[in-house]
Structures are given as structure tokens and as C-alpha cells.
Amino acid sequence: MWRYVRKRYPHVRYVLPVVPAAAVLTLAVASTPLAAPIDVVGDSRGVVALAEAVMRGRALPGWRGGAIPYVWGGGHARRPGPSRGTCLGYRGKVRPCPAEDTTGLDCSGLVRWIYHLAYGDDVLGGGTTNDHIRRFRRVVAEEARPGDIVFYGDKRTDTHHAGIYVGDGRMINALRTGTFVRLDEVTVLDDLFGYYRLKDDR
């Protein structure tokens, strides 16, 4: 995995003792305690490496490994990461609602967890996509970069989906009940609202 990450994302590298602590945020992304940490260089680019690790079923803090299913309300426990969901407000086609008996993530739960892992803090907090979007600033599509978030909906106060942009018109997302965290075209839904970046991330 690490060769893959280093080849595809040159800004992600092994942490060395000479790297100033203020310049980096480190994260132990590992299936074992001995695996090397990812070094996230002060912005959201490292988010993509983590999102791809999740999509590929890698073990990460809070998850022992394997494909992560979409779960309505999953990822909104006190600590970020896969959790059992809720059937409150569930509108999915799969019946009966499986959320209360399944561990996984919904779309905003995935984004929250990945950003928590990347930044070393629960920077988005709990809540829906409407809550999360307030922590971001909009960027024009031409300036969107991997690690930005793609939001869907009619307006800023009425969003219903979010995914992690990975470039080339694609995103990693938890789409709906019956699917797993996966790669999709950003056109998978027809109401793309815009591309967003954390307000403090330049």
C-alpha cells in the first residue's frame, strides 16, 4: 500500500524525525501497529490517500478492515468512524431498514471520519451535510482539487449528499443503502451543488 500511496501521491511520504512538528500532521494508518504513518502536509491532499485506503478495505483506526457498507446515520457516534446507524428518517429502498443492525457509514459520516483521520481532530463534528458545509468555502469547478468535498442539493441549506473529490471528475463516497464505500463519477447524481474546501485550507 505504501509504495502505491507514495507513487501516486508524492506529497504523502514517510515521516522523518527532521520534519518540523508544526509543518505536518501525522496519522498512523495501519493494519498492524508497526506500519508506517502517513504524513499529511498541512492541507486536504492526504485525504485522498485515506479515502482510497477505506475504499480498498484497509484497516484504519476505528476499523479493522474490509469493505464498509452504507448505513443511514452511520459515522455519527461521539467518535468519528463506522458505527451502527438509525432508522429515524430512513427513506431507502431496502426494506426493512437495516441501519440499526449494521455497522458502516453514511455520506457525511465518511467525510467526517476521513477528515478526522487526516487532520488528527474531529474538524467537521457530527451532523448532516448541511452542518458540514458551513465549515467549507466554495471553489469553482475549474479550481477543484483532490481532497475537496462535492456537495449535492438545491441550495447551501438544503444539501443531501457529499463525496470526497479525487480528481478527473470522480469521487469516493457512501452513496446509498445496499452499496459500499466506492468510486463514482460526480455525475452519479444530477443535482451537484458545488465543490468545497475547508475554510482554513488554502
Phi, psi and omega in degrees: 000318186292324175298319180298312182297316183292325180289317185277331182233085184298340178283349177261121186216169176293144180283132177245151182299337184279352180286125180300138183299327182288344186272345187223159168240127184252151182216128176277102177257109193205149168266345174223159181295345184269355182291152183287148178279157171271141177254113180263117192273070168066008177210188189273004183298323179295345177304322184295317179300319179291317179298320178293324177298319177296313182299327182273003175080021179289152174284135179221164176306122182097357181208128185276357177117160182107162180299139182256121181281154169291132176224123178301119181084001180286139180096010184243027172286181182299321176260137178298151177130170181305139179206169172290151184259206181220153175263000178293120181079007182294132180231015183291164181279337179287123181231143354290165180302124182266001193298321185289345181247011184232139176262127181182208185220145164264184189298313181285332174295321176296310181299315180302313183295313181297316178293326175298314179295319184290320186259354178073016181203155179280073189291337180262331182072181179285184178110181183267182175299328177296326177286317184293321186298336179292342179269002183242162171242148183282143173235149179291153185303324182293339181255003179297141180227158179306135183103343173290167180248135176261122179252150180233142178152187184271328181201172185301329181264008181217060177263159183222354181206154177210147177220163180265114183290133180242005180098166177056033177071024182232160179215156171259128186207165169254105195275305185197164177304135183099355178240170175245166174307128190205174177265131178223157168292148179293347178273008181299333172242150189264011181234048177302124183268323179164173179257138186225149181228145178308140184300327182271359183259112181260000000 
